[in-house]
Amino acid sequence: MKISHDIENIKLTSGEIAELFTTYLNNSSSIQVLSYLAEKAQDTDIKSAVNKFLDVSKSSVVQISTIFKSINHPVPKGFSAEDVNLKAKCLYSDRFTLTFIRYMARFGLTNYSEARASCTRSDVRAFFNETIQSTVELLEMSDNILLSKGLYIKEPSIPIPDRIDFVEKQSFMSGFLGEQRPINASEINRLYFNFNRNSLGKAFMIGICQTTRDVELKEYFIRGRNIAEKHMDLVSDILKKENLPIPESMDSEVTDSTETVFSDKLITFFVVALIAMGLGVNGISLSRIMRRDISLAITRFMAEIALYSEDGANIMIDKGWLERIPEAADRNELIGN
């Protein structure tokens, strides 16, 4: 990416610095995870999809570095090839890998769109525009491969109404006592997304638990696996009451390998980053669900996940792994000096 002299004279806003800094760290960690998944993928179509994602992530960190260097801003340290063991045995199946990158692309599309809306400098806008387009193409590619191989987990169909109707009673939003309406299409969509995301997260955690040596981290990841399983059970109970099918678990897509794949620093950061994305997704779900019992379940999800995320961040701080996002000037300290 070329930086014009005119752009160089325009300071990055705090919002632009935050989005670029966070995007750099996220993609820097993703490169190492994707490198391993690409190395172990057996299916040529799936390997191509992972490599495309890898190229997008690599391009992202290069472009962000260029922008930061143009204003003499330090580039985040991030992660390197030293944080992944490409020679380790295969830990996840091709089906897991393809589903995993699809969900990463979906999370990325949400985050990049939000980041783009926060930016005004032309080169930063151009960067996020390009990244959004690349992510859309990746999502399209992964969807097509999943469909062609019969691996796409579809949501159930519901009857087509014969007319447009309007809500007439406040009981439309109830869910604990008295009259309770059937679950609607939006709520089905968010619950299935929640279940499938937690199923994928649980499978990912199972693999990490098998390969992590640090006792503290192993306990942390086991706790994450258990949280994901509990959330899957809660969603399953709701779906059962509505006589809707429960999606298939991804547990069987993890191999029996116990060989260490990722560094402790990388995998802890990656897990905490995924949790942060999950919190954002749950927030969107909460805005689209109107039945109180389901809203309360999502709220409980968020509270438990937020606490888990905070504990992960504390572990990273204790171990000196958490890179500090640039901050405003500390005026009190400057005055004291």
N, C-alpha and C positions, 0 to 999 in steps of 0.2 A: 504494500500500500504506500503510495506516494503522499507526502504531506506538503501542501502548498505553503508558501511563506505567509500568506494571508491568514491561514488557519493557525499557524504557529503563534500568532499574536493574540489569539483568542484563548483565554484560560478555560480549562475544564471545570465544570461545576462540580460541587460535592456529589451530586447525584450521578454524574457521569463517571467520576472516579470510583464511586462505590460499585456501580454496575460493572465497570471494566475490571476492577480488582477482583470482585467475586467471580465473574465469568472466567477470568484467567485461572484462578485457583481450581474452580470446578472442572474446567477442561484439562488443566494440567494433570489432575488426578484421573480423569476419565481416560486420557491417553494411555496410561499405564494399565488400567483395567481392560480397555478395549484391545490393547496390544496382546494381552494374554488370551482373551477370548478369540481374537482373530487367529492366533497361533494354534489354538486347539480345535477350531471349527473344522468339521469334516465335509459338510455339504458345501459345494462351490457357490451356490446362490447365497447361502447364509454368510459364508466367508466374505463375499463381495459386499454385502450389506454392512458387516462389521468394519471392513476396510474403508468404506465410504464414510461411516461415522468417524472413524479414526482420522481420516483426511480433514474432515470438517473441524474436529477438535484441534488438530495440529495447526491448521490455518488460522484458527481463532487466536491461539496463544502468540503466534507470530505477529498478527496484525495488532493485537493489544500491546505487545512489546514495542512495536513501531510507534504507536500513538504515545505511549508513556515516555519513550526515549526522546520524542520530538519536543517535549516540554521539560526534559531533565528530571522526570519523575522516576523514582526507583521501581524496577520491575519486580513483582513478587517472586519469591524463591520457588514456590510450588513444589513439584515432584519430578523425578527423573527415572531413567531406566533402572537405576539402582534400587528402586522401590518395588520392583516386580521380578519374579523368577519365571522367565518364559520356558524354562526347561522342566518346570514342575509338571506332574501328571495332570491329566484332564480332570477338572473338578465339576464342571457343569456340562449338560447335554447341549446339543445344537438347538433343540426346542427351547430350552431355557435361554440360551444366548440370544436367539432371535426375538423372543418375547421381551427379554430384558432391554435390548436396544430400542425396541418399539416404545416401551414405557419411558426410557430415558429421553427419547426424542419428543415424546408428548410433554414431559416435564420441561424440557428445554424450550419447546415452542411457547409454553406459558411464560416462562421466565424471560426469554428474549423479547417477547411482545411487550411485557411490562417494562423491561429495560429500555426498549426503543422509545416508549412513551415518555421516558424521563430525560431524554437526550435532545440537545439542540445543536451542538457543533456538527458541521456537515460530515466530517470524516467518521465521527462516532455513529451518526445516524446511518451512514453508508455501511459501516461495519455490521450493525445490528440488522439492517435490511437484508444484507447478503447472508448473514447467519440464519435469519428466519427462513429465507427462501431455501437454503441448503437443508435446513431441518425439516421443512415441509416435504421436500423431495425424498429425504431419508424415511420419513414416516410413511409416505406413499409406497416406497420400495419395500419396506418391512411388511406393510399391510398386504401387498400383493403376494409376497412370498408366503406369508402365513396362510392366506386364502388358497393359493395354488397347492400347498402341501397339506391342506386340511387341518391346520394347527390353530386357526383363529378361533378363540373362544367367544362365541356370539351371545348377546343378551337374548332373553326369550321374547317372542312376539306377543302382542296383546291385541284384543279385538279392535277393529276399526269402527269408531262410533258412527251412527247414522245422522248425527246432527251436532252442532256446536252448542255447548251448554254453559251455564253460569253458576257460580257458587251462591247458594241461598242461605246457608246456615253456618254459624261459627264453628259447629261441630266438624266442619271440613278440616280444621286444624288440630282437632283433638286426637288422642291416640292411647290414653290411659284408661279412662272410664267411659261408660255409656256408648253411644253410637260411634262406630269407627268405619270410615270409608275404606275402600280398597286402596292399595298403594298405587300411585300414579306413575306415568312413564318417566318423568324426571327423577323420581325417587328410586325407581328400579335402576335407571342408568347410573346414578351415583353409588348405590349399594353394590352393584356388580363391579363397578370400577374399584370401589374400596376393597371388596373381597379379592379380586384378581391382583391388585397392587400389594396387598398384604400377603397373599399366597406367594407371589414372586419374592417379596422381601423376606419371608420366612425361609424359603428355599435358599436364598442368597446367604442368610445368616447361618443356616445349617452348615453350608460349605465353609464359611469363615470360622465357625466354632470348631470344626474338625481340624483346621489347619493353623489355628492360633496357638502359640506356646505360652504367651504371657498370661498368667493366672487371672490378673485383674481384668484384662481385656476379654478373656474367654468368658468370665462371669458376666461382663457387660453385654457381650454379643448373645449369650444364652438368654439373658433377660429380654433382649430385643426380639429374639425368636419367639419367646413365650408371649410377649405383647402382641406380636403379629398373629399368633395362633388364637389368642383370646378374642381379638377383633374379628377374625374370620368366623369364630363360633357365634359371636353376637349377631353378625350379619346373617349367618346361616339360620339362626333361630327366627329372625324376622322373615326371611324368604320362605321358610317352612310354613309359618303361620299364614302366609299369603298364597300357599300352594304353588310356589315357583321353584324351578329346579335350582340346585346349588352347583356352582361351577366346580370343575375338577381342581384338586390341589396340585401344586408343582413339586411337592416333596420328592417324588421319585426321579426328578431330573437332576439330582445331585449324585455324583459318584461316591465311591468309598475311599477316595484319596485322602490322606492326612498330611501330605507334603506341603510345606509352607509356600504360598504363592506371592502374597503381598507383604510389604513391610508393615509393622504395627502402626506407624505414623500415617501411611497412606490409607490403610483400610479403615482406621478410626475416623479420619477426615471424611472419607467417602461415605461412610455410614451416616455420620452426622449431617453431611450435605443432603443425602437422600431423605433423611428425616425432615429437614427443613423444607424440602420440596413437598413432602407429604403433608406437612402442616398447611402449606398454601393450598393444596388440592382440597383438603378437608374444609378449609374456609370457603372455597367455592361451593363445595357440596352443601354446606350449611345454608348458603344463600338461596339454594334451589329446592330445599326440602321444607315442606309446610306442615307435615304431621309431627306433633310435638314429641311423640315417643321416639321417632327416628332422629329428630333434631337433637334430643337429649343424648342419644347414643353417640352421635357424631361429636357433640361437645365433650363427652367423656373421653372419646378417642383423642381429641386434641389436647386435653389436659394431661393425659398420660404420656402422649408422645412428646409434648413440650418439656415435661419433666425429664424424660429419657434423653432428649436432645441436650438439655442443660447439663446433665450428668456427663454426657459425652464430651461436651465442651470443657468441663472442669477437668476431665482426665487429660485432655490435650494441653490445657494450661499447666497442669501439674508436671507434665512431661516436657514442657517447653516446645510444643509442636504447633501451637496456634499462632499463625501470622496475624499481625495487628492491622486492621483496616485503617488507612490514614484518618486522622482526627483534626478537629478544629484546634486552633491555638489555645493553649491553657493560659488565659490572661492572668489568673491569680499567681501562677508560677512565675510568669514573666515579670509581674510587678514585684514579687518577692525577690527575684534575682536582681 
